[in-house]
């Protein structure tokens, strides 16, 4: 029987994969790299990625009228923002883990 993932896990994994998709050669490579990090089977994540890419409701926004230098700067800033959000999320999870470990009621 297939494993069911909660909607919030699916959204988080898919968002992470789509944000970093440009760093990989294919949806398969992205799913193989990101799936284990978010505890989702890589094939399941790959199917989610393919469905999200073919979904007409999810347009790929492109800002008209930007020069190539502006486009490169915007892409660089978006990647930096994405990386910082990911680092913050990891730090939040780590602090919650260590707070639970240090809680005297936990033992």
Order of alpha helices (4+ residues) and beta strands (2+ residues): alpha-alpha-alpha-alpha
